[in-house]
């Protein structure tokens, strides 16, 4: 029998759970736990410079691996600084366990120094939360936290631990709980067979089918099954922003992202479809546009692990609640069993139509200009070439995010790391750091803008401490590009607070933090300098790239319209 | 349409705040709410009434079911059920009014549970409609104070909500 203090149990549990890295920041309420960490050899703590970055690092790791990222923050401001990162993970269904310190249980409720009701503050943005009432329950509570975070529709779980629960003088028996059971929580293990068969029959009979998949396919580890089914039935595939990489982005059957900034081809295919197979997506407002006008002739098959996602905004004709991997596997075997493929001429005429929409200019055509100024789209295309399409790309939020989604062709799942649901500026850089730490051999790029990067730029210091040579691709247009775009389109170009005055010299700033900075202003330098940056394997390189301020992201759907209603450029619309 | 949703949840601190929080967070409304532990002290039974379109009610029940602490849930209004609410009301009772109020209370099968020279305290159980009708019959001018428990209910017949 092993006797451990509550603080030692926290650290020991993390080791037994196989956690390699945790991301955090110490403080009064956590000192017992940090003292236990001091003696720990297998679990490595990464000291960030701001707690928000700790959550995004854990999140980046979780998105790249599918496993829960672990965050350790102190009570009060430590916990509240983590809130944005928790909300980011919640909106995108990312597994995360956040251990927050709390004032001693005897002082809870007394407005003690650094006291915040973290359970209350985080309640609307967690999958679940626990407060530890006795040190002996720490292993079981933590096991439940990991189980809940990683199973079903994943999400963040907060475990609030009052300081006295870690008292080093009070020792209790420690046993690692291999399994836990919750009577009130049992995510579906498979979909309804009758419904799955019905869905397959509908797909086989469809004349204009589209497969629309989302982040559920990435986190549900179902990209291989999705690809197999799509290729078997020759289905056109579109991905949501969260679902990119769920189907190879460079394949002929891929129509690009759909929705607000989706491709003309994908949005038209959706609008004219007769059967939509939606897998692990939630018919988000950035996808459906005006719900009343959404895909008027389509029957909808909706596969999702979360019953509450089904028929929330768009009514499903065939709802299937279940893990996407097992449902897709079952669909594949039913197709094989039936042995009847969709009629060749029907499929061919649908593809002919789609190829007409796609045209000769590809999915996301843009005006390359005369080369006197670097277009942001060109930067992403160059990044794709330089990294041979095989990098992890973490993005911040704004125009650069949309360009990175449109022009980098993600061939594999878990490579595209972005804050889709919450749209958190400041996410990209720490998320890239979390990926790089866990995949030191891989190329990891952070695509950002001069607005977003400044929201967590202090983490350059963390990168130096832990040797995290990510490549920062700063699309510097001197403006909050997406805000400016909306102001151009809807506010008669009144640029209210959308420009960044007094920008720092990013090259010098990177150098001040001990890294390499490069400024690119000429198109001819773009590729060679980017190659040079990626060749510096062991250095963080900050590429500050001057890009066209006036550029807009297109297509852009017209608000409250149908899927097919889009601006295609500043002057053309559908 | 009005729905009566009844659920069993873990009898733990914080569980109730998650249920209530869900309603404000997702812009659903709660008309009434009652909660108390069951014969199994690890479980609480919570009953609430809410008004909404079918799609909204569907989302409410799905999201309630998603809460980790909610063990089981039933929408009582989907089938035959018994619905009760308790009302305590203090009314002015002087002179001729005393006999009139006593008669009205008898008609509604209520009980006068406390008496002073000028005040009756009346207890009445029934559906919310019945309580509303009683208050209407008594007349607002003589009512001094009312307190209602909120709706609770149970399915008719063999159906039970249990784990």
Interface residues (C-beta under 8 A of the other chain):
Chain A: X119 X120 X123 X124 X127 X128 X129 X131 X148 X182 X183 X184 X185 X306 X307 X308 X311 X312 X315
Chain B: X9 X10 X13 X14 X17 X18 X21 X25 X55 X58 X59 X62 X63 X65 X66 X68 X69 X70 X71 X72 X163
